[in-house]
Amino acid sequence: MNSKIIKALTMVLLVALIAFFTAPFVEAQETKTITKGGKEFTYTPKLRPEGGPPATWTVTSNADAGANTLRWAISNSSDGDNIIFDILGSDVITLTTQETLFGGGWNSAFALIGKSITINGTNTNLASGNNITVQVSGTATPSFRIFTVVTNNTLTLQNIILKDGAPPSDDGGLMQLQDGHAILTNTTLSNGTGKVGGAIWCSTTLTIDNSTISGNTATSNGGGIYLAGAGSGLTMTNSTVSGNTCTQAGGGINAGGSTVIIQSSTIANNRCDDNDSQDDPAFPSGEPGGGLFTYLSGSLTIENTIIANNLNGTASPVGDDYYRHEGTLTDNGYNVVKIQSETNPGAQFNNATDILYNTKADGTTGYSTWNQGNTDLGNQNLNLSTALTDNGTTKTGTLDISAGSFAIGAGIYVAAADPDQIGTVRIDPPTIGAYEYISAAGVLITESGSTDVAEGGASPQDSYTVELTTAPTAAVTVTVTPERST
């Protein structure tokens, strides 16, 4: 054979071998099945090549469908990918069509199957940096929710607003977590309507940080969030659950057999209302737990949290903040709980650091005065807002504490809850709840560095940053007295 031909063939083979051994290895993708409507469907998880970096999909259109839309980005993304927004003009995405995978019928705009994705709703195109709003069109017939996480994957939402979902006779007005999980950060879920779970129905795990669940409605249980039995769980920090309603149990949160951990949050102004009917004879009220309702063999661990001003009933609504039917309570203290009751005695808020109203730490019931450690407070003012404060287009709404509240400085400092829901640095000791109160002339002093010298030398020199957290209304004098060992 001609030596030139042999040389050429050798080069082709060498290039092919190099390409084979240097190409990213793609794992054999296992075919999996899901069951929907009594039928099994197969799918292949959409995985990235091993070692390949996550892709970032940029949404530049606020249309419902088509190139560069949110629907396009979710459809094309692989496991671990990120979705961001760079939309010129309106930062509101109005959805008009439902997911069509496996024949549709998801009652949802998007069904997440076989992949985990992160969606960051900060719109980088607008100078204000507005957060994107994703809403279901009011003309959609029938209506639907926004997300269903079908498989054992995680949907991470950051800096985004979801609203107006209403799947007919179905659970989870805005989000349904079937076998999947969700992590919400600086996210608002509002005006959702579902049969069970006005905003969220969850059978797995849900993490909520610096977020607001408000104005949602369940036609049955769980006006804001419904946790569906053993295996479900909620970890919530620096978040607000407010203005949600249901007809049966748990106006704010209904936790059945779930593992619930709540830190530095506010659950207020929620309501259970079934026209004063008593559907379940197990409960003295047919509408228990206007704020938080727990039942079955679940657990609640809670600290630095306000549960107050929640109601049940119609004609003569009564305070009903925490109702325990079953389950354990780990009360780590520094909570404000107004009206608490239970079907089966055994797990009420009773930490000496709690501020209680209708009970005392020693177990006294039928009380009607704010007290702490079995002693009535001289200051009886909670001063908790009845309406959410609009904190702008990049932050979530909060129920603010105003001057003179006994919740100010009554908490315990927890690093994981600093800063507060909207980014205010926590004072030590902090305000109880999701919102940190700062006075009109608040001063924050932070030690920013120090220079220590050898024994016998000059005194240690420390540097401090003094920050006025708000504009002062009068002269502010700051005195720093270092403590030094001799």
PyMOL commands that set and color helices and strands:
alter all, ss='L'
color gray80, all
select helices_A, chain A and resi 3-22+70-76+101-103+415-417
alter helices_A, ss='H'
color red, helices_A
select strands_A, chain A and resi 32-36+39-43+56-59+81-85+92-95+108-112+117-123+132-136+145-149+154-163+175-177+181-190+193-194+200-202+205-209+212-214+217-218+225-228+233-237+240-242+245-246+253-256+259-263+266-268+271-272+292-295+299-303+306-308+311-312+318-319+322-324+328-331+336-337+340-342+355-356+371-372+375-376+443-451+461-468
alter strands_A, ss='S'
color yellow, strands_A
deselect
rebuild
show_as cartoon
